[in-house]
C-alpha cells in the first residue's frame, strides 16, 4: 500500500561536531543546520562546573574556545542548541564536546 501524504514542513536537523581544535582546521565550534526554515536560534555552552561560558543567538557565531583574551583549557564542555522553526516547532540538541589544543 502507498500513501499520498506529503511532508509540508521538514524538521530541522542539527549536525554537531564532537570535538574541535582552535589552532587546527576546525577552529570554532558551530553546528550545521539542515532542512527547515529557522525563526529563532540559540546556542549555549557550559564548563564542567555548570558555569555558562558562551551564548549566541546568531548561527554565524561559533565558540572559539576563548572568552576575550582568556583561553579555556582542554576538556569536555556541555552544549545546548535550540532552533525554533517558522511553524513554531522547537528542535533541541544537547550533548558534550571536546576542546583540543
mmCIF file as gemmi writes it, N, C-alpha and C atoms, coordinates in Angstrom:
data_model
loop_
_atom_site.group_PDB
_atom_site.id
_atom_site.type_symbol
_atom_site.label_atom_id
_atom_site.label_alt_id
_atom_site.label_comp_id
_atom_site.label_asym_id
_atom_site.label_entity_id
_atom_site.label_seq_id
_atom_site.pdbx_PDB_ins_code
_atom_site.Cartn_x
_atom_site.Cartn_y
_atom_site.Cartn_z
_atom_site.occupancy
_atom_site.B_iso_or_equiv
_atom_site.pdbx_formal_charge
_atom_site.auth_seq_id
_atom_site.auth_asym_id
_atom_site.pdbx_PDB_model_num
ATOM 1 N N . UNK Axp A 1 ? 0.844 -1.168 0 1 0 ? 1 A 1
ATOM 2 C CA . UNK Axp A 1 ? 0 0 0 1 0 ? 1 A 1
ATOM 3 C C . UNK Axp A 1 ? 0.889 1.23 0 1 0 ? 1 A 1
ATOM 4 N N . UNK Axp A 2 ? 0.493 2.27 -0.7 1 0 ? 2 A 1
ATOM 5 C CA . UNK Axp A 2 ? 1.238 3.515 -0.761 1 0 ? 2 A 1
ATOM 6 C C . UNK Axp A 2 ? 0.382 4.647 -0.219 1 0 ? 2 A 1
ATOM 7 N N . UNK Axp A 3 ? 1.042 5.666 0.282 1 0 ? 3 A 1
ATOM 8 C CA . UNK Axp A 3 ? 0.346 6.811 0.831 1 0 ? 3 A 1
ATOM 9 C C . UNK Axp A 3 ? 0.596 8.033 -0.039 1 0 ? 3 A 1
ATOM 10 N N . UNK Axp A 4 ? -0.389 8.885 -0.126 1 0 ? 4 A 1
ATOM 11 C CA . UNK Axp A 4 ? -0.246 10.132 -0.866 1 0 ? 4 A 1
ATOM 12 C C . UNK Axp A 4 ? 0.045 11.304 0.062 1 0 ? 4 A 1
ATOM 13 N N . UNK Axp A 5 ? 0.424 11.017 1.278 1 0 ? 5 A 1
ATOM 14 C CA . UNK Axp A 5 ? 0.727 12.059 2.252 1 0 ? 5 A 1
ATOM 15 C C . UNK Axp A 5 ? 2.075 12.677 1.928 1 0 ? 5 A 1
ATOM 16 N N . UNK Axp A 6 ? 2.135 14.005 1.999 1 0 ? 6 A 1
ATOM 17 C CA . UNK Axp A 6 ? 3.397 14.698 1.754 1 0 ? 6 A 1
ATOM 18 C C . UNK Axp A 6 ? 3.81 15.446 3.012 1 0 ? 6 A 1
ATOM 19 N N . UNK Axp A 7 ? 5.064 15.747 3.103 1 0 ? 7 A 1
ATOM 20 C CA . UNK Axp A 7 ? 5.595 16.493 4.236 1 0 ? 7 A 1
ATOM 21 C C . UNK Axp A 7 ? 5.691 17.961 3.827 1 0 ? 7 A 1
ATOM 22 N N . UNK Axp A 8 ? 4.864 18.806 4.446 1 0 ? 8 A 1
ATOM 23 C CA . UNK Axp A 8 ? 4.862 20.221 4.093 1 0 ? 8 A 1
ATOM 24 C C . UNK Axp A 8 ? 6.044 20.934 4.728 1 0 ? 8 A 1
ATOM 25 N N . UNK Axp A 9 ? 6.325 20.575 5.964 1 0 ? 9 A 1
ATOM 26 C CA . UNK Axp A 9 ? 7.458 21.185 6.657 1 0 ? 9 A 1
ATOM 27 C C . UNK Axp A 9 ? 8.385 20.083 7.154 1 0 ? 9 A 1
ATOM 28 N N . UNK Axp A 10 ? 9.643 20.196 6.831 1 0 ? 10 A 1
ATOM 29 C CA . UNK Axp A 10 ? 10.606 19.204 7.272 1 0 ? 10 A 1
ATOM 30 C C . UNK Axp A 10 ? 11.268 19.691 8.551 1 0 ? 10 A 1
ATOM 31 N N . UNK Axp A 11 ? 11.425 18.795 9.507 1 0 ? 11 A 1
ATOM 32 C CA . UNK Axp A 11 ? 12.063 19.143 10.767 1 0 ? 11 A 1
ATOM 33 C C . UNK Axp A 11 ? 13.525 19.481 10.533 1 0 ? 11 A 1
ATOM 34 N N . UNK Axp A 12 ? 13.985 20.557 11.159 1 0 ? 12 A 1
ATOM 35 C CA . UNK Axp A 12 ? 15.379 20.965 11.045 1 0 ? 12 A 1
ATOM 36 C C . UNK Axp A 12 ? 16.279 19.924 11.684 1 0 ? 12 A 1
ATOM 37 N N . UNK Axp A 13 ? 17.314 19.541 10.986 1 0 ? 13 A 1
ATOM 38 C CA . UNK Axp A 13 ? 18.309 18.626 11.529 1 0 ? 13 A 1
ATOM 39 C C . UNK Axp A 13 ? 19.498 19.422 12.031 1 0 ? 13 A 1
ATOM 40 N N . UNK Axp A 14 ? 20.029 19.022 13.183 1 0 ? 14 A 1
ATOM 41 C CA . UNK Axp A 14 ? 21.175 19.718 13.764 1 0 ? 14 A 1
ATOM 42 C C . UNK Axp A 14 ? 22.352 18.745 13.776 1 0 ? 14 A 1
ATOM 43 N N . UNK Axp A 15 ? 23.377 19.034 12.999 1 0 ? 15 A 1
ATOM 44 C CA . UNK Axp A 15 ? 24.582 18.215 12.95 1 0 ? 15 A 1
ATOM 45 C C . UNK Axp A 15 ? 25.657 18.927 13.762 1 0 ? 15 A 1
ATOM 46 N N . UNK Axp A 16 ? 26.203 18.223 14.76 1 0 ? 16 A 1
ATOM 47 C CA . UNK Axp A 16 ? 27.127 18.839 15.703 1 0 ? 16 A 1
ATOM 48 C C . UNK Axp A 16 ? 28.429 18.047 15.756 1 0 ? 16 A 1
ATOM 49 N N . UNK Axp A 17 ? 29.577 18.714 15.62 1 0 ? 17 A 1
ATOM 50 C CA . UNK Axp A 17 ? 30.849 18.002 15.801 1 0 ? 17 A 1
ATOM 51 C C . UNK Axp A 17 ? 31.041 17.649 17.267 1 0 ? 17 A 1
ATOM 52 N N . UNK Axp A 18 ? 31.804 16.597 17.548 1 0 ? 18 A 1
ATOM 53 C CA . UNK Axp A 18 ? 32.023 16.215 18.95 1 0 ? 18 A 1
ATOM 54 C C . UNK Axp A 18 ? 33.343 16.73 19.495 1 0 ? 18 A 1
ATOM 55 N N . UNK Axp A 19 ? 34.155 17.371 18.657 1 0 ? 19 A 1
ATOM 56 C CA . UNK Axp A 19 ? 35.427 17.944 19.105 1 0 ? 19 A 1
ATOM 57 C C . UNK Axp A 19 ? 35.845 19.055 18.147 1 0 ? 19 A 1
ATOM 58 N N . UNK Axp A 20 ? 36.666 19.961 18.659 1 0 ? 20 A 1
ATOM 59 C CA . UNK Axp A 20 ? 37.235 20.985 17.786 1 0 ? 20 A 1
ATOM 60 C C . UNK Axp A 20 ? 38.553 21.458 18.377 1 0 ? 20 A 1
ATOM 61 N N . UNK Axp A 21 ? 39.416 21.966 17.486 1 0 ? 21 A 1
ATOM 62 C CA . UNK Axp A 21 ? 40.743 22.437 17.877 1 0 ? 21 A 1
ATOM 63 C C . UNK Axp A 21 ? 40.914 23.862 17.354 1 0 ? 21 A 1
ATOM 64 N N . UNK Axp A 22 ? 40.899 24.866 18.237 1 0 ? 22 A 1
ATOM 65 C CA . UNK Axp A 22 ? 41 26.259 17.792 1 0 ? 22 A 1
ATOM 66 C C . UNK Axp A 22 ? 42.22 26.558 16.925 1 0 ? 22 A 1
ATOM 67 N N . UNK Axp A 23 ? 43.327 25.836 17.117 1 0 ? 23 A 1
ATOM 68 C CA . UNK Axp A 23 ? 44.526 26.069 16.316 1 0 ? 23 A 1
ATOM 69 C C . UNK Axp A 23 ? 44.575 25.166 15.082 1 0 ? 23 A 1
ATOM 70 N N . UNK Axp A 24 ? 43.541 24.354 14.886 1 0 ? 24 A 1
ATOM 71 C CA . UNK Axp A 24 ? 43.529 23.412 13.77 1 0 ? 24 A 1
ATOM 72 C C . UNK Axp A 24 ? 42.604 23.843 12.653 1 0 ? 24 A 1
ATOM 73 N N . UNK Axp A 25 ? 42.177 22.89 11.861 1 0 ? 25 A 1
ATOM 74 C CA . UNK Axp A 25 ? 41.293 23.163 10.736 1 0 ? 25 A 1
ATOM 75 C C . UNK Axp A 25 ? 39.897 23.535 11.23 1 0 ? 25 A 1
ATOM 76 N N . UNK Axp A 26 ? 39.392 22.792 12.207 1 0 ? 26 A 1
ATOM 77 C CA . UNK Axp A 26 ? 38.078 23.058 12.791 1 0 ? 26 A 1
ATOM 78 C C . UNK Axp A 26 ? 38.274 24.033 13.949 1 0 ? 26 A 1
ATOM 79 N N . UNK Axp A 27 ? 38.422 25.333 13.648 1 0 ? 27 A 1
ATOM 80 C CA . UNK Axp A 27 ? 38.847 26.332 14.628 1 0 ? 27 A 1
ATOM 81 C C . UNK Axp A 27 ? 37.733 26.885 15.51 1 0 ? 27 A 1
ATOM 82 N N . UNK Axp A 28 ? 36.467 26.58 15.187 1 0 ? 28 A 1
ATOM 83 C CA . UNK Axp A 28 ? 35.387 27.033 16.059 1 0 ? 28 A 1
ATOM 84 C C . UNK Axp A 28 ? 34.283 25.988 16.113 1 0 ? 28 A 1
ATOM 85 N N . UNK Axp A 29 ? 33.612 25.932 17.263 1 0 ? 29 A 1
ATOM 86 C CA . UNK Axp A 29 ? 32.517 25.002 17.464 1 0 ? 29 A 1
ATOM 87 C C . UNK Axp A 29 ? 31.236 25.67 16.988 1 0 ? 29 A 1
ATOM 88 N N . UNK Axp A 30 ? 30.668 25.101 15.929 1 0 ? 30 A 1
ATOM 89 C CA . UNK Axp A 30 ? 29.442 25.649 15.36 1 0 ? 30 A 1
ATOM 90 C C . UNK Axp A 30 ? 28.684 24.505 14.69 1 0 ? 30 A 1
ATOM 91 N N . UNK Axp A 31 ? 27.379 24.395 14.954 1 0 ? 31 A 1
ATOM 92 C CA . UNK Axp A 31 ? 26.607 23.32 14.337 1 0 ? 31 A 1
ATOM 93 C C . UNK Axp A 31 ? 26.264 23.627 12.883 1 0 ? 31 A 1
ATOM 94 N N . UNK Axp A 32 ? 25.848 22.599 12.195 1 0 ? 32 A 1
ATOM 95 C CA . UNK Axp A 32 ? 25.361 22.741 10.824 1 0 ? 32 A 1
ATOM 96 C C . UNK Axp A 32 ? 23.876 22.403 10.856 1 0 ? 32 A 1
ATOM 97 N N . UNK Axp A 33 ? 23.043 23.326 10.416 1 0 ? 33 A 1
ATOM 98 C CA . UNK Axp A 33 ? 21.597 23.1 10.38 1 0 ? 33 A 1
ATOM 99 C C . UNK Axp A 33 ? 21.201 22.707 8.969 1 0 ? 33 A 1
ATOM 100 N N . UNK Axp A 34 ? 20.437 21.625 8.85 1 0 ? 34 A 1
ATOM 101 C CA . UNK Axp A 34 ? 19.975 21.164 7.546 1 0 ? 34 A 1
ATOM 102 C C . UNK Axp A 34 ? 18.453 21.088 7.548 1 0 ? 34 A 1
ATOM 103 N N . UNK Axp A 35 ? 17.859 21.485 6.466 1 0 ? 35 A 1
ATOM 104 C CA . UNK Axp A 35 ? 16.412 21.474 6.256 1 0 ? 35 A 1
ATOM 105 C C . UNK Axp A 35 ? 15.702 22.513 7.119 1 0 ? 35 A 1
ATOM 106 N N . UNK Axp A 36 ? 14.511 22.804 6.745 1 0 ? 36 A 1
ATOM 107 C CA . UNK Axp A 36 ? 13.649 23.689 7.516 1 0 ? 36 A 1
ATOM 108 C C . UNK Axp A 36 ? 14.072 25.146 7.474 1 0 ? 36 A 1
ATOM 109 N N . UNK Axp A 37 ? 13.105 26.007 7.767 1 0 ? 37 A 1
ATOM 110 C CA . UNK Axp A 37 ? 13.385 27.433 7.867 1 0 ? 37 A 1
ATOM 111 C C . UNK Axp A 37 ? 13.419 27.819 9.33 1 0 ? 37 A 1
ATOM 112 N N . UNK Axp A 38 ? 14.417 28.568 9.708 1 0 ? 38 A 1
ATOM 113 C CA . UNK Axp A 38 ? 14.657 28.901 11.1 1 0 ? 38 A 1
ATOM 114 C C . UNK Axp A 38 ? 14.083 30.274 11.429 1 0 ? 38 A 1
ATOM 115 N N . UNK Axp A 39 ? 13.311 30.35 12.537 1 0 ? 39 A 1
ATOM 116 C CA . UNK Axp A 39 ? 12.797 31.627 13.013 1 0 ? 39 A 1
ATOM 117 C C . UNK Axp A 39 ? 13.628 32.146 14.178 1 0 ? 39 A 1
ATOM 118 N N . UNK Axp A 40 ? 14.175 31.22 14.982 1 0 ? 40 A 1
ATOM 119 C CA . UNK Axp A 40 ? 14.943 31.612 16.162 1 0 ? 40 A 1
ATOM 120 C C . UNK Axp A 40 ? 16.02 30.558 16.421 1 0 ? 40 A 1
ATOM 121 N N . UNK Axp A 41 ? 17.161 30.99 16.942 1 0 ? 41 A 1
ATOM 122 C CA . UNK Axp A 41 ? 18.293 30.103 17.197 1 0 ? 41 A 1
ATOM 123 C C . UNK Axp A 41 ? 18.967 30.523 18.493 1 0 ? 41 A 1
ATOM 124 N N . UNK Axp A 42 ? 19.424 29.546 19.282 1 0 ? 42 A 1
ATOM 125 C CA . UNK Axp A 42 ? 20.188 29.837 20.491 1 0 ? 42 A 1
ATOM 126 C C . UNK Axp A 42 ? 21.151 28.685 20.754 1 0 ? 42 A 1
ATOM 127 N N . UNK Axp A 43 ? 22.413 29.025 21.044 1 0 ? 43 A 1
ATOM 128 C CA . UNK Axp A 43 ? 23.403 28.025 21.431 1 0 ? 43 A 1
ATOM 129 C C . UNK Axp A 43 ? 24.07 28.491 22.716 1 0 ? 43 A 1
ATOM 130 N N . UNK Axp A 44 ? 24.111 27.599 23.713 1 0 ? 44 A 1
ATOM 131 C CA . UNK Axp A 44 ? 24.722 27.896 24.995 1 0 ? 44 A 1
ATOM 132 C C . UNK Axp A 44 ? 25.728 26.807 25.31 1 0 ? 44 A 1
ATOM 133 N N . UNK Axp A 45 ? 26.883 27.209 25.889 1 0 ? 45 A 1
ATOM 134 C CA . UNK Axp A 45 ? 27.932 26.264 26.269 1 0 ? 45 A 1
ATOM 135 C C . UNK Axp A 45 ? 28.289 26.498 27.732 1 0 ? 45 A 1
ATOM 136 N N . UNK Axp A 46 ? 28.44 25.385 28.477 1 0 ? 46 A 1
ATOM 137 C CA . UNK Axp A 46 ? 28.81 25.425 29.888 1 0 ? 46 A 1
ATOM 138 C C . UNK Axp A 46 ? 30.092 24.64 30.125 1 0 ? 46 A 1
ATOM 139 N N . UNK Axp A 47 ? 30.842 25.053 31.162 1 0 ? 47 A 1
ATOM 140 C CA . UNK Axp A 47 ? 32.019 24.274 31.552 1 0 ? 47 A 1
ATOM 141 C C . UNK Axp A 47 ? 31.578 23.128 32.469 1 0 ? 47 A 1
ATOM 142 N N . UNK Axp A 48 ? 32.536 22.338 32.969 1 0 ? 48 A 1
ATOM 143 C CA . UNK Axp A 48 ? 32.181 21.16 33.764 1 0 ? 48 A 1
ATOM 144 C C . UNK Axp A 48 ? 31.641 21.501 35.142 1 0 ? 48 A 1
ATOM 145 N N . UNK Axp A 49 ? 31.742 22.752 35.562 1 0 ? 49 A 1
ATOM 146 C CA . UNK Axp A 49 ? 31.202 23.181 36.847 1 0 ? 49 A 1
ATOM 147 C C . UNK Axp A 49 ? 29.823 23.82 36.693 1 0 ? 49 A 1
ATOM 148 N N . UNK Axp A 50 ? 29.304 23.838 35.481 1 0 ? 50 A 1
ATOM 149 C CA . UNK Axp A 50 ? 27.977 24.376 35.24 1 0 ? 50 A 1
ATOM 150 C C . UNK Axp A 50 ? 27.915 25.874 35.024 1 0 ? 50 A 1
ATOM 151 N N . UNK Axp A 51 ? 29.068 26.508 34.836 1 0 ? 51 A 1
ATOM 152 C CA . UNK Axp A 51 ? 29.113 27.947 34.573 1 0 ? 51 A 1
ATOM 153 C C . UNK Axp A 51 ? 28.901 28.203 33.079 1 0 ? 51 A 1
ATOM 154 N N . UNK Axp A 52 ? 27.978 29.102 32.753 1 0 ? 52 A 1
ATOM 155 C CA . UNK Axp A 52 ? 27.756 29.445 31.344 1 0 ? 52 A 1
ATOM 156 C C . UNK Axp A 52 ? 28.957 30.241 30.853 1 0 ? 52 A 1
ATOM 157 N N . UNK Axp A 53 ? 29.592 29.76 29.774 1 0 ? 53 A 1
ATOM 158 C CA . UNK Axp A 53 ? 30.785 30.429 29.269 1 0 ? 53 A 1
ATOM 159 C C . UNK Axp A 53 ? 30.588 31.037 27.876 1 0 ? 53 A 1
ATOM 160 N N . UNK Axp A 54 ? 29.516 30.636 27.197 1 0 ? 54 A 1
ATOM 161 C CA . UNK Axp A 54 ? 29.275 31.182 25.853 1 0 ? 54 A 1
ATOM 162 C C . UNK Axp A 54 ? 27.798 31.073 25.525 1 0 ? 54 A 1
ATOM 163 N N . UNK Axp A 55 ? 27.274 32.108 24.859 1 0 ? 55 A 1
ATOM 164 C CA . UNK Axp A 55 ? 25.897 32.065 24.38 1 0 ? 55 A 1
ATOM 165 C C . UNK Axp A 55 ? 25.781 32.965 23.156 1 0 ? 55 A 1
ATOM 166 N N . UNK Axp A 56 ? 25.025 32.494 22.165 1 0 ? 56 A 1
ATOM 167 C CA . UNK Axp A 56 ? 24.809 33.278 20.957 1 0 ? 56 A 1
ATOM 168 C C . UNK Axp A 56 ? 23.418 33.009 20.398 1 0 ? 56 A 1
ATOM 169 N N . UNK Axp A 57 ? 22.877 34.016 19.744 1 0 ? 57 A 1
ATOM 170 C CA . UNK Axp A 57 ? 21.605 33.889 19.035 1 0 ? 57 A 1
ATOM 171 C C . UNK Axp A 57 ? 21.808 34.001 17.531 1 0 ? 57 A 1
ATOM 172 N N . UNK Axp A 58 ? 23.058 34.039 17.102 1 0 ? 58 A 1
ATOM 173 C CA . UNK Axp A 58 ? 23.395 34.175 15.684 1 0 ? 58 A 1
ATOM 174 C C . UNK Axp A 58 ? 24.069 32.886 15.204 1 0 ? 58 A 1
ATOM 175 N N . UNK Axp A 59 ? 23.481 32.231 14.222 1 0 ? 59 A 1
ATOM 176 C CA . UNK Axp A 59 ? 24.004 30.958 13.707 1 0 ? 59 A 1
ATOM 177 C C . UNK Axp A 59 ? 25.406 31.109 13.128 1 0 ? 59 A 1
ATOM 178 N N . UNK Axp A 60 ? 25.785 32.307 12.722 1 0 ? 60 A 1
ATOM 179 C CA . UNK Axp A 60 ? 27.114 32.526 12.137 1 0 ? 60 A 1
ATOM 180 C C . UNK Axp A 60 ? 28.211 32.64 13.182 1 0 ? 60 A 1
ATOM 181 N N . UNK Axp A 61 ? 27.843 32.842 14.448 1 0 ? 61 A 1
ATOM 182 C CA . UNK Axp A 61 ? 28.833 32.955 15.525 1 0 ? 61 A 1
ATOM 183 C C . UNK Axp A 61 ? 29.039 31.609 16.194 1 0 ? 61 A 1
ATOM 184 N N . UNK Axp A 62 ? 30.277 31.16 16.218 1 0 ? 62 A 1
ATOM 185 C CA . UNK Axp A 62 ? 30.615 29.915 16.887 1 0 ? 62 A 1
ATOM 186 C C . UNK Axp A 62 ? 31.544 30.191 18.055 1 0 ? 62 A 1
ATOM 187 N N . UNK Axp A 63 ? 31.75 29.183 18.884 1 0 ? 63 A 1
ATOM 188 C CA . UNK Axp A 63 ? 32.63 29.323 20.04 1 0 ? 63 A 1
ATOM 189 C C . UNK Axp A 63 ? 34.055 28.97 19.627 1 0 ? 63 A 1
ATOM 190 N N . UNK Axp A 64 ? 35.002 29.856 19.919 1 0 ? 64 A 1
ATOM 191 C CA . UNK Axp A 64 ? 36.401 29.663 19.522 1 0 ? 64 A 1
ATOM 192 C C . UNK Axp A 64 ? 37.267 29.093 20.638 1 0 ? 64 A 1
ATOM 193 N N . UNK Axp A 65 ? 36.652 28.712 21.755 1 0 ? 65 A 1
ATOM 194 C CA . UNK Axp A 65 ? 37.432 28.166 22.871 1 0 ? 65 A 1
ATOM 195 C C . UNK Axp A 65 ? 38.012 29.243 23.757 1 0 ? 65 A 1
ATOM 196 N N . UNK Axp A 66 ? 37.531 30.447 23.595 1 0 ? 66 A 1
ATOM 197 C CA . UNK Axp A 66 ? 38.022 31.561 24.414 1 0 ? 66 A 1
ATOM 198 C C . UNK Axp A 66 ? 36.908 32.537 24.725 1 0 ? 66 A 1
ATOM 199 N N . UNK Axp A 67 ? 37.169 33.368 25.702 1 0 ? 67 A 1
ATOM 200 C CA . UNK Axp A 67 ? 36.275 34.471 26.055 1 0 ? 67 A 1
ATOM 201 C C . UNK Axp A 67 ? 37.166 35.68 26.225 1 0 ? 67 A 1
ATOM 202 N N . UNK Axp A 68 ? 37.098 36.599 25.269 1 0 ? 68 A 1
ATOM 203 C CA . UNK Axp A 68 ? 38.03 37.718 25.263 1 0 ? 68 A 1
ATOM 204 C C . UNK Axp A 68 ? 39.433 37.192 25.001 1 0 ? 68 A 1
ATOM 205 N N . UNK Axp A 69 ? 40.352 37.502 25.914 1 0 ? 69 A 1
ATOM 206 C CA . UNK Axp A 69 ? 41.737 37.012 25.778 1 0 ? 69 A 1
ATOM 207 C C . UNK Axp A 69 ? 41.959 35.717 26.545 1 0 ? 69 A 1
ATOM 208 N N . UNK Axp A 70 ? 40.964 35.268 27.298 1 0 ? 70 A 1
ATOM 209 C CA . UNK Axp A 70 ? 41.112 34.058 28.11 1 0 ? 70 A 1
ATOM 210 C C . UNK Axp A 70 ? 40.846 32.819 27.272 1 0 ? 70 A 1
ATOM 211 N N . UNK Axp A 71 ? 41.823 31.919 27.221 1 0 ? 71 A 1
ATOM 212 C CA . UNK Axp A 71 ? 41.647 30.646 26.531 1 0 ? 71 A 1
ATOM 213 C C . UNK Axp A 71 ? 41.203 29.602 27.54 1 0 ? 71 A 1
ATOM 214 N N . UNK Axp A 72 ? 40.148 28.885 27.212 1 0 ? 72 A 1
ATOM 215 C CA . UNK Axp A 72 ? 39.678 27.817 28.092 1 0 ? 72 A 1
ATOM 216 C C . UNK Axp A 72 ? 40.565 26.591 27.925 1 0 ? 72 A 1
ATOM 217 N N . UNK Axp A 73 ? 40.741 25.822 29.005 1 0 ? 73 A 1
ATOM 218 C CA . UNK Axp A 73 ? 41.635 24.658 28.938 1 0 ? 73 A 1
ATOM 219 C C . UNK Axp A 73 ? 41.028 23.502 28.152 1 0 ? 73 A 1
ATOM 220 N N . UNK Axp A 74 ? 41.889 22.574 27.768 1 0 ? 74 A 1
ATOM 221 C CA . UNK Axp A 74 ? 41.467 21.336 27.124 1 0 ? 74 A 1
ATOM 222 C C . UNK Axp A 74 ? 40.485 20.644 28.058 1 0 ? 74 A 1
ATOM 223 N N . UNK Axp A 75 ? 39.441 20.108 27.491 1 0 ? 75 A 1
ATOM 224 C CA . UNK Axp A 75 ? 38.469 19.399 28.32 1 0 ? 75 A 1
ATOM 225 C C . UNK Axp A 75 ? 37.148 19.202 27.619 1 0 ? 75 A 1
ATOM 226 N N . UNK Axp A 76 ? 36.197 18.706 28.396 1 0 ? 76 A 1
ATOM 227 C CA . UNK Axp A 76 ? 34.863 18.428 27.894 1 0 ? 76 A 1
ATOM 228 C C . UNK Axp A 76 ? 33.921 19.536 28.354 1 0 ? 76 A 1
ATOM 229 N N . UNK Axp A 77 ? 33.102 20.02 27.45 1 0 ? 77 A 1
ATOM 230 C CA . UNK Axp A 77 ? 32.14 21.08 27.71 1 0 ? 77 A 1
ATOM 231 C C . UNK Axp A 77 ? 30.757 20.615 27.264 1 0 ? 77 A 1
ATOM 232 N N . UNK Axp A 78 ? 29.728 21.183 27.853 1 0 ? 78 A 1
ATOM 233 C CA . UNK Axp A 78 ? 28.35 20.809 27.546 1 0 ? 78 A 1
ATOM 234 C C . UNK Axp A 78 ? 27.698 21.907 26.71 1 0 ? 78 A 1
ATOM 235 N N . UNK Axp A 79 ? 26.883 21.507 25.748 1 0 ? 79 A 1
ATOM 236 C CA . UNK Axp A 79 ? 26.194 22.485 24.908 1 0 ? 79 A 1
ATOM 237 C C . UNK Axp A 79 ? 24.693 22.186 24.841 1 0 ? 79 A 1
ATOM 238 N N . UNK Axp A 80 ? 23.934 23.219 24.524 1 0 ? 80 A 1
ATOM 239 C CA . UNK Axp A 80 ? 22.509 23.077 24.201 1 0 ? 80 A 1
ATOM 240 C C . UNK Axp A 80 ? 22.225 24 23.025 1 0 ? 80 A 1
ATOM 241 N N . UNK Axp A 81 ? 21.625 23.449 21.994 1 0 ? 81 A 1
ATOM 242 C CA . UNK Axp A 81 ? 21.274 24.203 20.797 1 0 ? 81 A 1
ATOM 243 C C . UNK Axp A 81 ? 19.76 24.099 20.621 1 0 ? 81 A 1
ATOM 244 N N . UNK Axp A 82 ? 19.112 25.254 20.51 1 0 ? 82 A 1
ATOM 245 C CA . UNK Axp A 82 ? 17.665 25.297 20.299 1 0 ? 82 A 1
ATOM 246 C C . UNK Axp A 82 ? 17.365 26.056 19.016 1 0 ? 82 A 1
ATOM 247 N N . UNK Axp A 83 ? 16.532 25.435 18.197 1 0 ? 83 A 1
ATOM 248 C CA . UNK Axp A 83 ? 16.106 26.055 16.955 1 0 ? 83 A 1
ATOM 249 C C . UNK Axp A 83 ? 14.584 26.067 16.943 1 0 ? 83 A 1
ATOM 250 N N . UNK Axp A 84 ? 13.998 27.237 16.697 1 0 ? 84 A 1
ATOM 251 C CA . UNK Axp A 84 ? 12.558 27.344 16.539 1 0 ? 84 A 1
ATOM 252 C C . UNK Axp A 84 ? 12.277 27.549 15.06 1 0 ? 84 A 1
ATOM 253 N N . UNK Axp A 85 ? 11.468 26.649 14.502 1 0 ? 85 A 1
ATOM 254 C CA . UNK Axp A 85 ? 11.138 26.748 13.089 1 0 ? 85 A 1
ATOM 255 C C . UNK Axp A 85 ? 10.041 27.781 12.87 1 0 ? 85 A 1
ATOM 256 N N . UNK Axp A 86 ? 9.788 28.135 11.634 1 0 ? 86 A 1
ATOM 257 C CA . UNK Axp A 86 ? 8.781 29.131 11.29 1 0 ? 86 A 1
ATOM 258 C C . UNK Axp A 86 ? 7.389 28.729 11.78 1 0 ? 86 A 1
ATOM 259 N N . UNK Axp A 87 ? 7.124 27.435 11.869 1 0 ? 87 A 1
ATOM 260 C CA . UNK Axp A 87 ? 5.814 26.946 12.318 1 0 ? 87 A 1
ATOM 261 C C . UNK Axp A 87 ? 5.667 27.012 13.837 1 0 ? 87 A 1
ATOM 262 N N . UNK Axp A 88 ? 6.764 27.29 14.542 1 0 ? 88 A 1
ATOM 263 C CA . UNK Axp A 88 ? 6.738 27.309 15.999 1 0 ? 88 A 1
ATOM 264 C C . UNK Axp A 88 ? 7.278 26.045 16.621 1 0 ? 88 A 1
ATOM 265 N N . UNK Axp A 89 ? 7.538 25.029 15.822 1 0 ? 89 A 1
ATOM 266 C CA . UNK Axp A 89 ? 8.101 23.774 16.325 1 0 ? 89 A 1
ATOM 267 C C . UNK Axp A 89 ? 9.529 24.021 16.801 1 0 ? 89 A 1
ATOM 268 N N . UNK Axp A 90 ? 9.841 23.506 17.995 1 0 ? 90 A 1
ATOM 269 C CA . UNK Axp A 90 ? 11.169 23.699 18.556 1 0 ? 90 A 1
ATOM 270 C C . UNK Axp A 90 ? 11.959 22.396 18.477 1 0 ? 90 A 1
ATOM 271 N N . UNK Axp A 91 ? 13.191 22.505 18.001 1 0 ? 91 A 1
ATOM 272 C CA . UNK Axp A 91 ? 14.106 21.374 17.905 1 0 ? 91 A 1
ATOM 273 C C . UNK Axp A 91 ? 15.276 21.672 18.832 1 0 ? 91 A 1
ATOM 274 N N . UNK Axp A 92 ? 15.632 20.704 19.668 1 0 ? 92 A 1
ATOM 275 C CA . UNK Axp A 92 ? 16.713 20.919 20.638 1 0 ? 92 A 1
ATOM 276 C C . UNK Axp A 92 ? 17.727 19.786 20.561 1 0 ? 92 A 1
ATOM 277 N N . UNK Axp A 93 ? 18.977 20.134 20.677 1 0 ? 93 A 1
ATOM 278 C CA . UNK Axp A 93 ? 20.079 19.168 20.689 1 0 ? 93 A 1
ATOM 279 C C . UNK Axp A 93 ? 20.976 19.504 21.875 1 0 ? 93 A 1
ATOM 280 N N . UNK Axp A 94 ? 21.276 18.512 22.697 1 0 ? 94 A 1
ATOM 281 C CA . UNK Axp A 94 ? 22.195 18.701 23.819 1 0 ? 94 A 1
ATOM 282 C C . UNK Axp A 94 ? 23.266 17.629 23.753 1 0 ? 94 A 1
ATOM 283 N N . UNK Axp A 95 ? 24.418 17.925 24.339 1 0 ? 95 A 1
ATOM 284 C CA . UNK Axp A 95 ? 25.49 16.954 24.347 1 0 ? 95 A 1
ATOM 285 C C . UNK Axp A 95 ? 26.772 17.533 24.894 1 0 ? 95 A 1
ATOM 286 N N . UNK Axp A 96 ? 27.845 16.82 24.628 1 0 ? 96 A 1
ATOM 287 C CA . UNK Axp A 96 ? 29.164 17.27 25.079 1 0 ? 96 A 1
ATOM 288 C C . UNK Axp A 96 ? 30.095 17.412 23.876 1 0 ? 96 A 1
ATOM 289 N N . UNK Axp A 97 ? 31.1 18.259 24.042 1 0 ? 97 A 1
ATOM 290 C CA . UNK Axp A 97 ? 32.117 18.45 23.014 1 0 ? 97 A 1
ATOM 291 C C . UNK Axp A 97 ? 33.48 18.485 23.677 1 0 ? 97 A 1
ATOM 292 N N . UNK Axp A 98 ? 34.475 18.148 22.924 1 0 ? 98 A 1
ATOM 293 C CA . UNK Axp A 98 ? 35.853 18.117 23.423 1 0 ? 98 A 1
ATOM 294 C C . UNK Axp A 98 ? 36.637 19.253 22.812 1 0 ? 98 A 1
ATOM 295 N N . UNK Axp A 99 ? 37.233 20.074 23.667 1 0 ? 99 A 1
ATOM 296 C CA . UNK Axp A 99 ? 38.123 21.161 23.212 1 0 ? 99 A 1
ATOM 297 C C . UNK Axp A 99 ? 39.549 20.606 23.243 1 0 ? 99 A 1
ATOM 298 N N . UNK Axp A 100 ? 40.207 20.621 22.091 1 0 ? 100 A 1
ATOM 299 C CA . UNK Axp A 100 ? 41.566 20.077 21.94 1 0 ? 100 A 1
ATOM 300 C C . UNK Axp A 100 ? 42.492 21.221 21.561 1 0 ? 100 A 1
ATOM 301 N N . UNK Axp A 101 ? 43.62 21.321 22.213 1 0 ? 101 A 1
ATOM 302 C CA . UNK Axp A 101 ? 44.599 22.366 21.867 1 0 ? 101 A 1
ATOM 303 C C . UNK Axp A 101 ? 45.859 21.73 21.333 1 0 ? 101 A 1
